[in-house]
Amino acid sequence: MPTDPIARTSLGTLRGAVERDVQVFRGVPYAAPPVGPLRFAMPQPASPWTGERDATRDGPVPPQPPSRLRAAMGDFEAPQSEDCLTLTIATPAADGARRPVLVFFHGGAFWTGAGSLAWYAGAPMARHGDVVVVGVNYRLGALGFMHLPGVAEPNLGLHDQFAALDWVAAEIAAFGGDPDNVTVFGQSAGGLSVLAMLAAPRARARFRRAIVQSAPFGRMLRSRADAAAIGEAMQRELGLADAAGWRDVPVERIAAAQLVVARSMAGFANTTPPFIPVSDHVLLGDDVVAAALAGAAERDVILGFTRDEMAAFFAPSPEMASASDEQVRGVFARRFGAAADDAIAEYRSRARLPGPGGLLGEMLGDASFGGGVWAFAERLAEIGRPARVFRFDWAAPGNRFGACHCIELPFVFDTLGDWSAPMLDGGDREGMARLAAQTRDAWIAFARTGDPSHPGLPAWPAYGESGETMLLDAPCRVAHDPGGRSRWRFWP
């Protein structure tokens, strides 16, 4: 039997476990538990300990409701607690080898998910690529992203993420990682988080490379005023008279109240969650994209999205299936004004999935995801710092979810066996395993050198005037302007 691995940090000694021929350390605290008087406080340093700390079991995931994408992704069960600021670290060996480090920030609309889930296990990357992989848990929902003056400053969850990067810089050498060669990567809310890291000099100093997967460019930040209004709605729902009551209200009541407030904000074809990052002029200014562009000019970057992003939201929706022409036109009119009918005709001609959901999904996928990726890549190319760009096109034949939001994740992590996801049903397992190896190795190669090209994948050029884009599919290939940017009438 292999000996349990040991990592000696400045805070104390950790005892991990060997899993899939990789050393894994779970429930590693990077900040003090945000409980009691630290609820709604900025992350504080973790306390040192004596003796060996057991790091063989996951810590709790942050308090959260069921995922709204479980119809596509499947679901998970895990203990929840406010004591959740922990890391999961996978490494070939906790030695002095100074390997490339990849730090992952999960998605989930800033109110579901966890970096400790088996979906995001770092063992396959660590084993195949001789790299260290770190998954981050951070505060979610109202506990991490509510703003209410006198109660919660904005963006506590982002502050948690930045604290995790500080911890990695200080401690990852004890796990065989190189603190001077860190790649951050994140998907959906995690992709937006990576943009925020590119925008913030403090965070940007902690990494060399960044991978932005399906960041919601079309719905970036709330103003302080709008966020405070949502916080006030939470306080009314909880029946609290002042700030003092927030410290002692049970977390279950906070969770229930945030669902009530979220339902009150819902609208047709509106997928923006209630608790998202805020333009606080501390971490983030009013234009996070412009600031992230400036940061990306100093770093190696991969950007990408999935071909049918919105199918994860719309394909299982009865409301979308029964949507009227008037409802659909109303969404287009809000985007395109008097050109709504022309835009509908154009998008109807390119929609790959059926019904109102397919039509709206094609347009809103551009609005929320694809259009922002292309525009960001074009700006970087103009200033001489071109990114690598991908579109994930793989979809199981006949699967109603197509190449939907989140579908690249089992392939990036090469964890297909850990997923029971309807979005994967019907796929050819041999072909899926091959694509997972290609995608995994591209992320590893990028973390090593800044170039995702590798022998198992066609050469991946930087995005330039021809719109060079890697289409991750079976087979993978490079396409020129696959989004038709040179022909688009409606999206700049």
N, C-alpha and C positions, 0 to 999 in steps of 0.2 A: 504494500500500500504506500502511495506517495506521502511524504511528510507534508503536513499542513504548512503553507507558505506564511512567512512573516514579513511585514513591512514596518520599518521604524521611522515614524514621522516625528516632527518637533513636538507634537501633542502627546505622543505615546505610541505604544506598539500595537499593531493590528494583526490578528490571526485570521487568514482567509482560508479558502478551500481550492482544490484542483477540480475544475469542471471542463470537460471536453478538451483535456490536455492543456488547459490554460489556467493560470492562477486568477481567481476572482475574489474581490473584496467587496462586501455588501454592507449597506447601512453605514457608510463612512461619514461622520458628521463634518460638514464644512462650515457650519455656523451654529450658534446656540439655538435650542428649541424656541420657536416664536410663540410661547405659551405664557399664560398669566400676564404679568406686566409687560411682556415683550410682544403680545398680540398687537398687531398694527404698528410695531416698531421697526426701524431699520434693522437689517441683519447684524447681529453681534458676534464677536469671535467665539468659536467653540472652546470649551474648557478642556484643559489637559486631563489625562487620567493616569492612574498607576496600574502596573501589571499589564497583561495582555487583554485587549478588548476583542470580543468575539465579533468578527466581520464575515461570518458565514451565512447570515440570514439577512434578507431585505428588511429595511425599515419600513414603516407605514407609508402609504402614498398620501398626498395631500387630500383633505376633504373635498369631495366632488360629487356631482350627480352622475347618472349613467351618461355615457357618450351619446351625443345626438347622431353620430355616424356608425353606431353599432350594427345597423342593418347592412352596411357595406363591409365594415372592418371586423365584425365579430365583437365580443365583449370580453371583459376580464373581471376577476374578483380579487380584491386584495384588502387587507386591513387599512383603515384610514385614521389619520391623526394629524392634529396641528403640529406635532413634533415630526416634521417631515423633511428637514433640510439636510439631505444626505446624498451621497454619491454611490454609484456602482462602478467599480474599476476592474477591467479585464486586462491582463498583461501576460506576455510569455513568461516573464520572471521578474520578481521584485529584486532587481540587481542594479548594477551601475551602468547598464548598457546605453542609456540615453536614446531611446527609440522615439520616433515620431508619435505625437499624441493627438487623438481626435476626441473632441468634447462635444457631446450631442445634447441638443435642447429640443424636447419633444413638442409636438403640436397638441391641439385639443381646444382651440378657441380661448386659451388662457383660463379655462375652468374645468378641463378634464385631462386625464393622461398622467404619465409618470415615466421618468427616465429609467426606472428600475424594472420595467415590464420585460418579460421574456421576449416580446416582440423586438425589443431594441438591444438584445444581448450582444455584447461586444466580443464574445469569445470567437466566433468565426473570423472576424476581421483580425483579431489579435493573433490567432493561430496561423492564418494564411499569409498575413502581411508583416508579421514581426513588428506590430505597433501596439500602443496602449490606447484603450478606448474607455472613455468616461461618460456615464449617463448621469444627468442632473435632475433631481427633484426640486421644485421651487413652488412657492405659494401660489394658489390658483383662486379664481373667482373673487368674491368680495374680500376674502382674507389677503389676497395678493394684489388686486387691481382696483379695489374701490378707492375713491377719493372723497373724503368728507372732512372739511376743515375742522381742526380740533380733535379729530379721531384718527384719520389715516392720511398720510401723505401719499401722493400718486406713485404708482409704479414700484410698489414694494417687491413684487415678483421679479421685476427686472433688476432691482438692487440685489435680490437673492442670487440671480444668475451672475451678476458681476462679482459678487462675493465668492461664488464657486470658481470663477476664473482666477481670482486672487489666490484662493487655496491651491489650485492646480499649479500656479506659478511657484508657490512656496514649497509644495510638498510632493509633486509628481515624480521627482527624481528618486524618491524612496520606493517607487513602484516600477522602476526601470524606464521612466519617461524622460524626455528632453524638454524642459520648460521653455527652451528657446526655439522649439519647432512644434508649435501647437496649431492645429486646425480646428476651428469651430464649425459645426454644421447643425442645421435645424430645419424642421419642416413645418409649414403652415404657421401657427403661432410661433413656433420655434424659428421659422425662417424670418418672420418679422423681428424676432428677438435678435437674430444675427445681423439684420440691417441696423438695428439700434446699437449693436456693439460696434459695427463699422462706423456709425455716426458719432460715437462717444470716445474721445481720445483716451480716457482712463481704461476702458475695456479694450480698445484697439491695441493698446500697448502690450496686451497679454497674448496676442496670437499673431501668426504669420500669414495664415490662409483662412478662407471662409467659403463655405458651401451653403447657398440659399436655395432651399427646396420649397416651391409652392408658397412663397410669401404673399400675403394678401395686399398687394400694392394698392388695390382699389379701395381699401378701407383701413387706413393706417392708424390714425390717432383720434382721440377725443380732446376737445378743449377742456381746460380746468372747470369752466362754468358748467358745461354739459355733464362732465363726470360728477361734479358736486351735486347736480340735480338728481342724478341716479342714486348717489349716496344718501341724499335726503329722503328719497322714496324708500330706500332700505330702512332708514331710521323710523319713518312713519309706519311701515309695515310691521316692524318689531315693537312698536309702541314705546319707544325709548324717548325720554324727555330731554336728555342731554348726553354729552360725550361720556360721562362717567359710567353709564349703563352698559357700554359696549364691552368693557373688560370682562364682565361676569356673565353675559348672555351665553347660553349653551350654543356650541357650534352647530348642533342640529337645527336650532331655530334660525341661525344665520343662513344655513343651507336652504331651508324651506323658504325663507324670505327672498333669497336671490332668484329662486324659480318663479315666484309670484311676480317679481319685478320684471324678469325676462319675458314672461308671457304678456305683460302689459305693453312691452315694447315691440312685440312681434308684428309682422306685417307680411303680406303676400310677397314671396320671392326675396324676403329680407333674411339674410343669414348672418348678419353682424351680431355678435354676442354683446351682452350688456357691459362686461368688464374687460376692457382692452387698455393698452398703454395710453398715457395722457401726455399731451404737450405741456410739460411742466416747467420748461426753461431751466431745468437742473440737469437731468439726463438727456432730455429730448426737446428740441426747438419745434417750431411750427412746421418746418419742412424737413422731415427725417430723410426723405429720399435724396435731397440735395446734399445733406450732411453725410449720408452713407456713400454717396458718389465720391465725395472728397476723400473719405476713408478708404474706399475701394481702390482709389488711385494709388494707394500705398501698400496694397496687399494683393495676393493672388486670389482670384475669385472664380467659382463655378456658380452659375445661375440656371434654374430650370423649373419646369412645371409639368403637369400631366395633361395629356391631350383632351380629356373629358372631365376636367376638374369637378364641375358642378353636379355630375351624375351621382356622386356620393350623397348629395343633399336632396336632389330632385327625384331620382329614379324611384325611391320607395315612398314618395309623398302622395297620398290620395288627393290632397289639395291641388298639387301640380297636375296630376292626371286629369282632373276635372276642370282645369282652368279654362275660362272663357276667352274668346278672342279679345274682348274688351280689357280683361285683366292683363293679358299679354301686351296689348298695345299700350296700356298705361305704363308698364315698366319701360318699354322702348321709348315712349314719349318723354319720360323723366330723363332719359339719357340723351336723346337725339332731337327733342323738340319737334319742329315741323318736318324733319327728315325721318320721322319714325317709320312711316310706311315703306320708304325706300330701304331703310335699315332692316326691317322685317323681311323684305323680299330677299335681300342679300344673305342674311343669316339663315333664312329657310333653305337657300340653295346649298349651304355648306354644312348644315346640321347633320351630324352622324347618327344621333340617337333620336328615337321617334317622339312624337307628341309635343305638347307645350313645354314639357320639361327639357326635351332635346333642343328645341328652338331657344328658349330662354337660357338654358345652360351654355349653349354655344356663345351667346353674346356676353353673358355675365362671367363666363370663364375668361374671355378676353378682358373684360372690364376689371375683374378682381385679381387676375393672375397673369395671363399671358401677355397682355398689353404692357404691363409694368416691367416684366422680364425683358421683352424686346427693347423697350425704350431705355432701360437701365444699361443694357448691353451696348446699345448704339452710342449712348453718351460716353461710356468707357472707351469704346473704340475711337471716338472722335478725339479724346485726349491722350491717345497713345498707350492706354492700359487695358487692352481688350481682355474680356472674360472668356471662359469656356461656357457654352450654353448647351443645355439639353432639353429635349421634350421626351417624356416617357410615354411611349405609344402602345406598349404591350397591353392587350386585353384578351381575356378568355373568349373563345368563339361563342357568340350568342348570349354572352353575359350582359344583363341589362345595365350593369354599372360601367361598362366600357373601361377606358383607361382613366379611372376616376381619381379624385383627391385621395391621397394616402397610398395608392396602389404600388408606388415605387418602394415603399419602406421594407417589405419583406425581401426585396431584391438587393437593396443597399446593404442591409445587415446580413444577408444570406441566412435568414431565419425562417424560411418557408415552413419548416416543420413545426414551428411554434405558433403558427397562425391557423385559426379555423375561421376563415373570412369568406363570406359569400362573394365578394368581389373577385376572388381567385377561382371560384367553382368553374369547372369545365376546362381548365388549362392543362396543357400537355406537361406532365411533371418533368420529363427529361429536358424539354426545351426551357422550362422555367428555371431548373437548376443551372442550366448553361448561362442563361441571362443573369441569374443572381451572381454567379462567379464573375461574369464580365463587369457588372455594375459594382460589386464589392471591390474588385481589383482596381477599378478606375478611381474610386474614392481613396483607396490606399496609395495608389501611385501619386495622386495629387497631393496627399499629405506628405509624401516623401520629397517630391521635387517641384510641385506647382504645376505639373503637366499630367492630366489623367490618362494619357495614352499608355497602352501596355500591349504586349504581344497578342493577347486574346481579343483585342478590340481594334477596329479600324482606327487609323491615326485621327486624333481629335484636334482639329485646328481651332485657333482662337476665332472669336466672332469678329468679322470685319464687314466690309462694304457688301459682300455677297450674302451676309446673314448666315454664315456657316453654323450649323446646329447639329449636334449628335442626336439622332433619333434612337432611343433605347427600345429595342423591339427584337423580334425574331424574324430576320436577322437585324443587327444594329447597322446603321449606315449614317453617313454625313449627308445632310440635305442643305440646299441653298435656299434661304428665305422660305422655309416651310409654312410660315404663317401668312405668306402673301403680303408682307409689309409694303412691298413696292406697288401693290395693287389696291391696298385698302382705301376705301373712301371715307371711313368713319372713325378709325382710331389712329391718333397721331403716333 
